Amino acid sequence: MAGSAVPRRIFGFSWLVLAATLAFLPSSFALSPKSNSAEQREITVAFLRDWPPQYAIDDKSKPTGFARDAMDAIARIAGYRVRYHIVDSYEEAFKDIREGRADVIPNVGIIPERRQIGIFTVPVETFAVSIFVRSVATQIKRIDDLRGRRIGVVHLNAGVSLVSTIESAVPVVHQDARSALSDLVSGQIDAVIFPEPVFMSLARKLNLEDKIETLGQPLREVKRGILVRKGEAALWRTLDQSVQDFVGTPTYDRIYAAWYGESDPFWTVPRVAWAMGAFVVFGLLASFGWQYHLVARLNGRLTQQATVLHTVLDNMDQGISLFDENLESVAFNDRFLQLLEVPPPENQVGVSLECFIRVIAGRLGIDSDKRDEYVQKYLVAAKKFEPIHFVRQKPDGTTIDIRRNPTPGGGFVTTYTDITERMRVENALRISEQQLSEAQRIGRIGHWRYLPHNHQFECSDAFYQIYGWNFGKFKPSYAAITEAVHPEDRERMKAVRKDAGRRKTSYTAEFRIIHFDGSVRVIRGEGRPEFDESGRLISFFGVNQDITEQKRTEEELLRERTRAELANRAKSEFLANMSHEIRTPLNAIIGFADIMEQRVFGTIGNDRYAEYVTDIHASARHLLELVNDILDISTIEAGELSLSPVALDLGTIFQECTRLVSEQARIAEVMVSTNTASDMVTVYADRRAIRQILLNLLSNAIKFTPPGGNITIGAEFTDETISIIVRDTGVGIPEEELPKITQPFETGSNNPHTLKKGNPYIRPEGTGLGLAIVRSLAKLHGGDLDIESSAGEGTCVRVWFPRSRRAAAA
């Protein structure tokens, strides 16, 4: 009997193979290519490395998957040869399309953003994006049951945007669908949002199809077509027609079933029974053979499921232990043994819970004198088979989250999760949030977020403080925020936010609010709209800062500045007017003193009167110099001095000024020399201003350079500046006096050391206007003045102008 059963089984399977072959024959004729020309065009197809069952790479590094088989069939119809270009991501594929390294991408989701990259054919297939939950999740029956739960999504997939439609859902982003499925089956997450055919295909491949089910209606349908590079209109037309010819054919159905499976397979049990009935002679033996095949297949499937489950458990980050109703170990994974360092023989199946607990108590740092009490207490609680949750810290600092839940058939399963890093991050986050909250309170800055689709408004504690609301008694809303804006600013702020949402740009605006206490506050608001991958507005986010005090300070500073400017202008006008009034009688005094000093009308009777005339003449000239300096500085400060720049040869100016001070230098017994290189420099400047700058500097240097000293004037230029330099070998300037000697009317300190030695820039009998005038004239030319000096080391004064004032030598 056994010898005759084998040929009959072979005959039965041969018949099935023949039937299947005949069933697929029409499809091979239906997909004949449109062109058999030897000059077929080759197209380059960008193909993802890993996104099964659409895209995958087999053991021989060849493309495989539904997208590959469909693309090959469509290319044959269109008469194209295909070269596959492997990429790691959609971003890389889109980049290759834009830069011309690829012609098409097969089976891409058709969304508006991607129409900017290329042209889509008619859809090759349509995905229903659904919510998947565990089959045993009896507490989740409706989408509303997912509020506040952890929902898995896959990076760059449509689920990333769809998870926001579930109120208070906590998205958990995975890198691929396989990890999302693993976390769903193991209970790490409560649901997954993903295209239904792909997810179910993956579940069938891992023999986990009966562990999951869809929840409610699909959230969205995503059509997928072939993306053709822009500029390839002829290629697009050919492929578009070929897709229409391909979809719905037996070949398409066969390819689809091969990768996604069939909901109603042809060889059902009734059809097999009918086929067996046709072979009455072999019925009984074939029936035994078929039952044996089913049992073997079921055993194989159970073995495969056990292998998958074992693999899943051993690759989990959590430790798992399972005990039966007799409190004996049934199973545990490697992570459990590693995390709790369980030694032999306790790491074997069949060990009592008491032995485990004694080991675990030691690993968790329970004192030896308290372990018996801890073990008995744990056993009493375990025998109740009730859920329990607690957190323990090992002596090495590792923190473990322990959750125990009863199993349906008695016993319980316990998970052990290392949350050390999570606790560290949460603690750091808590500290960071506290610091942020304190910084916002100090800076009076509050952040907010508004969700237009459900009118939900969220804000920080500091935001409450800015508006004067009670944190526990008032819940802000978008309407309340808008109502708090000052009536005169309300419509403008609405327009600003609306314009930002329309233009997809950020905004910054200042507006007033009515504080809860009735006062008016000034707010600086900054916000930006946020959009999902389809371009739909999902929220507004921003910060508000109370700048009322800042505005008050700015206004006060502006008022003080205006008052200071008015006072300074009044001072300058007073000085100018008084200088003119004083200069007129001074000129008369100087004139009469000159006549008397030169004895124009005869001798003076008494020689002492002659001495008095000389003193009157010197004092009047000194006073006239003072009046002229005051007039100059007041003219400059009043902004009434206008420049008349011309091309000036500095060498010529230096010689003129040297001649004018030559007599003063001779009397002081000092040498004044000019740097000969300066005659090569020509500047655009006001002649009178440059002469006054040089004469002021030379006069100061001559006065206070000891007999036998040297004074040098010259010019230097760099890539950025032109400089006039006056160096002397005088007594120098104390370092503490340098910052103030260029201030108007500043004559320096009156310390005995300074008065004894004398100082060219802080001499007490001076007016303190010489260097102030020099600096003001330099700034009118766009430059400034720098001084390098120290007591007893001489002084170098550098007056510099911007390079733009340099010109070719005249």
Salt bridges, closest charged atoms under 4 A:
GLU42 OE2 - ARG81 NH1 3.48
GLU42 OE1 - ARG83 NE 3.85
ASP72 OD2 - ARG68 NE 2.50
ASP88 OD1 - ARG49 NE 2.75
ASP96 OD2 - HIS85 NE2 2.91
ASP96 OD1 - ARG101 NE 2.82
GLU99 OE1 - ARG101 NH1 2.52
ASP103 OD1 - ARG41 NH2 3.88
ASP103 OD1 - ARG229 NH2 2.99
ASP144 OD1 - ARG147 NH2 3.94
GLU167 OE1 - ARG147 NE 3.69
ASP183 OD2 - HIS174 NE2 2.86
ASP190 OD1 - ARG149 NH1 3.64
GLU209 OE2 - ARG204 NH1 3.68
GLU232 OE1 - ARG41 NH1 3.36
GLU232 OE2 - ARG229 NH2 3.17
ASP245 OD2 - LYS34 NZ 3.44
ASP314 OD2 - HIS310 NE2 2.72
GLU341 OE2 - LYS394 NZ 3.00
GLU354 OE2 - ARG358 NH2 3.39
ASP372 OD1 - ARG358 NH1 2.69
ASP401 OD2 - HIS389 NE2 2.64
ASP401 OD1 - ARG403 NE 2.99
ASP418 OD2 - ARG335 NH2 3.95
GLU421 OE2 - ARG424 NH2 2.40
GLU426 OE2 - ARG422 NE 3.33
GLU438 OE2 - ARG441 NH2 2.45
GLU488 OE1 - ARG512 NH2 2.95
ASP489 OD1 - ARG492 NH2 3.80
ASP489 OD2 - ARG512 NE 3.03
GLU491 OE2 - LYS494 NZ 3.79
ASP499 OD1 - ARG502 NH2 2.42
ASP499 OD2 - ARG503 NH1 3.39
GLU510 OE2 - ARG524 NH2 3.26
GLU510 OE1 - LYS551 NZ 3.01
ASP517 OD1 - HIS515 ND1 2.85
GLU530 OE1 - ARG449 NH1 2.75
GLU530 OE2 - ARG528 NH1 3.21
ASP532 OD2 - ARG536 NE 3.36
ASP546 OD2 - ARG444 NH2 2.94
ASP546 OD2 - ARG521 NH2 3.04
GLU549 OE2 - ARG552 NH1 2.93
GLU554 OE1 - LYS551 NZ 3.87
GLU556 OE1 - ARG559 NH2 2.54
GLU556 OE2 - ARG563 NH2 3.60
GLU560 OE2 - ARG563 NH2 1.81
GLU565 OE2 - ARG561 NE 3.18
ASP594 OD1 - HIS617 NE2 2.32
GLU597 OE1 - HIS617 ND1 3.93
ASP632 OD1 - ARG688 NH2 3.50
GLU637 OE1 - LYS571 NZ 3.02
GLU656 OE2 - ARG687 NH1 3.97
GLU656 OE1 - ARG691 NH1 3.05
GLU663 OE2 - ARG666 NH2 2.33
GLU716 OE1 - ARG798 NH1 3.25
GLU737 OE1 - LYS740 NZ 3.36
GLU765 OE2 - ARG763 NE 1.81
ASP784 OD1 - ARG775 NE 2.90
